[in-house]
Amino acid sequence: MANIKSQIKRNRQTVKRNLANRKVRSEIHTRTRAATAAVAEGADNAEELVRTAISRIDKAAANGVMHKNKAARKKSQLAKQLNS
């Protein structure tokens, strides 16, 4: 455990950010899974689910939760699945 005041604060901030980032990543995984399943079964709302998943991925990349290249790769995979 840190003894320095600034490091104690840093640790608190890290825990808080880690929790927030984990929520965002979890939501992305959930939405991506739902979109992939919808595309696979040919659901009517597949395009809408893919659009929302891509939107969340964009927001995560903009906020630094996910690297921009990883976000681009995920979006490309979703679009490829939808169009095939």
C-alpha positions, 0 to 999 in steps of 0.5 A, spaced: 500 500 500 502 506 498 504 511 503 504 517 498 498 522 498 498 523 491 499 515 489 493 513 494 489 518 490 492 515 483 490 508 486 482 510 487 482 514 480 485 507 477 479 503 480 474 508 478 476 508 471 477 501 471 470 499 473 467 504 468 472 502 462 470 494 464 462 496 464 463 499 457 467 493 454 462 489 457 456 493 453 460 492 447 461 485 448 454 484 449 451 488 443 456 485 438 454 478 440 447 480 439 448 483 433 452 477 430 447 472 433 441 476 429 445 477 423 446 469 423 439 467 424 437 473 419 433 477 424 429 483 421 432 488 426 440 485 424 441 492 421 439 496 427 443 492 432 449 492 428 448 500 427 448 500 435 454 496 436 458 500 431 456 506 435 458 504 442 465 501 439 466 508 436 464 512 443 469 507 446 475 508 441 473 516 442 474 515 450 480 511 449 477 505 452 479 501 446 484 502 441 482 506 434 485 500 430 481 495 434 475 499 433 476 499 426 477 492 426 471 490 430 466 495 426 469 492 419 468 485 422 460 487 423 459 490 417 462 484 413 458 479 417 452 484 415 453 484 408 455 477 406 
